[in-house]
Amino acid sequence: MTSATPTLDATFSALADGTRRAILARLATGEGTVQELAEPFDISLPAISKHLKVLEKAGLITRSRDAQRRPCRLRTEALADVTAWAEATRRTWEERFDRLEDYLQYLQSPTKTKK
């Protein structure tokens, strides 16, 4: 199994915060401005901006300028790296558990032969 890359580390770090995950969930429904993204939270606009900077640095969102608006958009391809890592990790552990199960069955078998 390969180790996490710095990009993946930044992604997991960004995803570790519940507010940032909620922002990403909101952006999954479409783009939003800082003001729009801040609405459901009882925190300041500067705090939301800091969360957005973390998400942007991790590559999970992009920001653009549209006249006076600065909409944020979810970068779903960044989540593909997380999914690929999780899938590889899941496969590795499933294989390990399958081997452990085989070994435990061997140990419990009345006809086991000593090696």
N, C-alpha and C positions, 0 to 999 in steps of 0.2 A: 504494500500500500504506500502511496506517495504521501509526503507530508504536505501540510497546507502551505500555500504560497502567500506572500505578503498581501496580495489582493484579496485572497480568500480570508485571511486573518482580519483585514479591515472590514470586509463584508460581515463576518460573524460578529465583530465588535459593534458594528452599526446595528445589527439585528438584535443585539442583546438588550436593547432598551425598548420597553413597551410603547412609549410614545412614538418612537421612530417606526416600529412595526405598524402601529395604527395609522401613521402618515402613509406608509407604503400601501396599506390596505385601502385607504381612501384614494390614493393615486391609481390603484388598480381599476378604479371605475372611470378614470379620466383625469386630465390635467387639472391643476389647481394653483392658485396664487398663494402667497404666504398668508394673506388675510383669510382666504377660504380654508386653507389647511389648519389655521389656528382656531377656527370657530368652535369645534367640539371640546377644546382643551381649556382648562382654567390656568393657563400660563401665559406669559407675556409674548408679544410678537418677537422681541429679540431672542427669547428662549427657543421659539419655533425656528427662527432663522439659524440658530446654532445647530439645532437638530438637522435642518436641511443641509447645512454645510457638511456635517458628518456623513449624511447619506450621499451627498454629491461626491465627496472625497472617496467614498467607498465604491463609487461608480453605480450606485443603485438608482440614482435619479439624474436628470439633466435639467438645467434651467436655460431658458431662452428669453429674449426680449421681444415683446410684441407691443409696439408703441409704448404706452405707460405701464403695461402689464409685464410681469416677469413670471410666466407660468412654469411650473415644475411638471416633469413627466417621469413616469416609472420607466426604468431600463430593464425590461424583463430578461434580456440576455445576461445580465449580471447575476440574476437568480439561477440561471442555467448552470453556472459554475458551482453554486451551492448544491443544486440538485445532483450534479454529476459526482461531486465529492461524497454526498450522503449515500448515493446509490452504490458507489464503489465500497464505501465503508460497510454498508448493509450486506453486500455480497460477501465480503471478507468474513464478517461475523457469522453469517449463515453457514458458510463453509466450515468455519471453526466449530460451530455448534453441531453440525452434521457429523464431523469427525469425532467429536466428543461423544455424541450419541452412539455412534458405531462402537467406540471403545467401551463405553459403559455396557452396551449389549453384549459385547465380547466377554467382559468381566463377569456378567451375570449368566452367561451360557454354561450349562452343566457339561458340555462337551468341549470346553476350551482346551487347547493344547498349550503347554508351556513352551516359550521360545527361549 
